[in-house]
Amino acid sequence: MSGAAVPVVLRVPREDRAGAVAYFARRNPRMIIGGALVLAWIFLAIFAPIVAPYDPIKVNVSESLIPPSWTHLLGTDDLGRDVLSRVIWGSRVSLSVGVISVTIGFVVGVSLGLAAGYVGGVFDLLIMRVIDALLAFPALVLAIAITSALGPQIQNAMIAIGIVAIPAYARLTRGQVLAVRTREFIVAARTIGCSPLRIVMRHVFPSVTNALVVQATLATAFAILAEAALSFLGLGPQPPYPSWGQDINYSQRYLANLKWWMSVGPGVAIFSAVFAFNFLGDALRDALDPRLRRSG
Amino acid sequence: MIRYILRRLLLMIPVAFLVTIGVFVLVRLSPADPVLAFSGEERDPAVLAAMREEFGLNQPLPVQYVAWVTHLAQGDLGRSFQTKQRVLEAIVERLPATAELGIAALLISVTVALVVGTASAIKRNSFVDLAASSVTLAGISFPSFFLGIVLILLFAYVIPGHIFPPGGYTPVSQDLSDNLRRLVLPAITLAAGSLAVNLRQVRSSLLDVFGHDYMRTARAKGLRERTVIARHALKNALIPVVTLIGIQVGAIIEGAFITETIFFWPGIGRLAVTAIPSGDYPVVQGVVLVSAFSFMFTTLLVDVLYAWLDPRISYETAAA
């Protein structure tokens, strides 16, 4: 062996970057499809007043129960309200419940998990028993119980779904904290006098973020589905405000008359939104956590 | 083994205690006055005060909780505000319908998952595998209430002959064939969500097992492929599936709330859903408690079964 190693900086030409993006897209089609669908729903939710062709709650009896046509792409309901407009406006409810409830679950669950994992001892024991108690309920049953106790309102549905989401974050975070708590960099941080809060936030939390991002994406899919289920049972936003689950429930009374379009619009909307977040979550899991890369 | 079961039962006590506190607090959070709900048309303040006294509602919350748990331990879940029927009696009356639907859904889910999941793993990347993977992803994202409505639309109204009725229930004792006809659509609806998860688990467990040395040894011994799959692969791959089926019981309990509502199936889920708008909290509380305890016991049962099936799991490890 002779001579010193010469550092070589390899610049990536611009066209290669485009190639890299194309390569990433080819390797991760699920992330692209899932991400595009999620962005499309976010766009529709934000710009609903502009994108929706009609007022979603304006009654127009002369146009009731019109099947899909060029004037009403997804038809109209028994009160003459445009189904497509209700689907577009309904995305605001679903996505806002998804985002807010996931935020509630994230903030509370991660804080509890970090504290339980780092502090340990009796505190950990108590917190984890509470988490076990939350897990003892089937998720949707707990959400139904909370919403029915607090009252059928969109805010209460958000709180209920948020509470249901807490255990997953808490357990995930606690597990990761326990795994890194005794690692050298944590011991080193403690030795140089870092406060526990600083250690948790600067050294422990970053090691959990990848798994949490995946969890948050999949939890949003669950939250949208749970909100639709609560609305279907009459525990979400109240009529006449558009909501996918509630609209499907309402359409049920016209099934015998074969007015299928009243259910198909909101049904496909729920499916595509949940599918998008699930697809994106699965792809993120594969991309961010090589240990979880599936064999299939 | 008995020590392990006893230890698990002991661990369940604090969780069960917290569950009862949770349900008690939830009902007390409700803005509605239970006395007004129970008294119906009666609005005389003296009568209402007497009722409050009788139900112990003017006592401090911890005292109310102890009284409630004492009644609960004796199997007394209170009375329905609406029908005045004992809640436990109402639940027991409707439990057979829910159990029938749940068992049928679980059977469909497990059978289809085993058959299609195995075929999908054996013929990896084939058309069957691709179709199974697509169905899995769609099944997880498809809302059960929408699937139920699509099935009703197709099989009860659109397809000539009206193959299945749109809803309702006939007890087995009255007419078995009508009972089964009415069971098909709700059972498929309830099974769909858990089928997707089970199918994915069977496939990935099998693929994992296929890579092990004992599979190569079994083939090298000259065993027929069918024997290799059934005796060596499936037997080992099914251990994680057992756990998953336990978890699916929770999904089936919660799915029953929705499915029973769509198909007018007179089970405990529908009992709770119809009680919610009228503020009949003892009924909702009772059903939620029964659901939580059933789920807890199923999880315990599955953990015990898991430790029993897999000799690699020592009871000490499983308990930790």
Interface residues (C-beta under 8 A of the other chain):
Chain A: R129 V130 D132 A133 L134 A136 F137 P138 A139 L140 V141 L142 I144 A145 I146 S148 A149 L150 G151 P152 A221 L225 A228 A229 F232 L233 G234 L235 G245 I248 N249 S251 Q252 L255 A256 L258 W260 S263 P266 G267 I270 F271 V274 F275 N278 F279 R294 S295 G296
Chain B: P14 V15 A16 L18 V19 G22 V23 L26 V27 L29 S30 P31 R124 S133 L137 A138 I140 S141 F142 P143 S144 F145 F146 I149 V150 I152 L153 A156 Y157 V158 P166 R203 S204 L207 D208 G211 G250 A251 I253 E254 G255 F257 I258 T261 I262 A272 V273 I276 P277 Y281 V284 Q285 V288 S291 A292 F295 M296
